[in-house]
Amino acid sequence: MARGRNKELILERDRKLFERFYYWSEVKRLRFDDTIAKLSNEEFFLAEATTLRIVRRMLMDGATVDGKAVEKSRRQGFRSSTAQRESCGQLSLFPE
C-alpha cells in the first residue's frame, strides 16, 4: 500500500474548488479577494495561499467548468509565465 496522500482525491478536491471559484467569481460576480477568502475560510478550510495556488494552477492549465472557461479579464493578479515582458528600452521616457 502506497503511503502519502491520495493523488486522485487531491485532483478531485482541486476540481471542485475551481468549480466553486467559477461559481462565486463568474456567476455571483463576487470580487476576487472575497472569493478566495470565502473558499478558503468557509468552504474548503485551506490557507488562502493554498487556495490561491490551486486556482492559479487551474487557470494556467486552462481548466473549464461545463465547457466554460473563466474570462481572461477576471484573472486579476495572475501573470502568465509566457507573457511577454517589456524590455528596458520600451519603458524609456526618452526613446532614442
N, C-alpha and C positions, 0 to 999 in steps of 0.2 A: 504494500500500500504506500502510495506516494505521500510524502509529508508536505506541509505548507498549505497555502490557500488554494481552493478550487478555482482554476482559471475560468471555467465556464460560468461559474456563479459570479465572478468579478465582471466578466463581459456582459452578463445579463443585467447586473446592477448598473453598469455604466450606460447601457442602452436605455434602461428605464429612467435613469437620471436625465439623460439627454431628451427623452420624450417629455418629461416634466419641465425641463428647461424650455423646450419649444412651446409648451402649453402656456407657461407663465409669461414668456417674453413675446411671443407672436400672437397668441390667441387673446390673452388677457391684457397684453401690452404693458406689463409691469416693467419698471426701469431695470436696467441690467444689474446694478448693485443690489437692489431689493430682491431680484430673482435669485441671485447667488445666496443671499442671506436666508431667504425662505427655504431654498433647497437644502442648505447645509444645517440649519438650525431646527426646522420644523418637519422635514420630510425624510432626509437620509441620515441625519446625525453624524455628519462628517465635518472636518475642519473646512473653513471657507477656501483655504488654499488647495485642498484636495479636490473640492467640488470644482473650483476654477480650472485646475489642471485637467480634470476629466472632460469638462465642457470644451476647453481649448483643443484638446486632442481630438475629440469627436468632430468639432468644426473643421479642423485642419484635414482630417481624414475624409471629409465630405459626407458625413452621416446625414441621413434623411429620416423624416417621420412620415410614414404613409406616402412615401414618394415626394414629399415636400421638403425642400432644403430651407435652412434658415437664411434669411436675406443677408447679403453682404453688409448692408448698411447697419445691421443690428449687431455686428461683431465688434462692438465697442471695446477698445483696449487690447485687441489682438493684432499682432504683426505676423505676417506670413514670413517664413524663412526664405521664401523665394521672391519676396517683394524687392523691387529694385530700390536701392538707396541712392540718394543724390550725392554726387561727388562734391568735394570742396569747391571746385570751380563753378559748379552750378549754383552754389549758395552765396557767391560773392556779390557784394553790393555794387562793385565797380568792375564789371566784366571787361576783359582786355580785347 
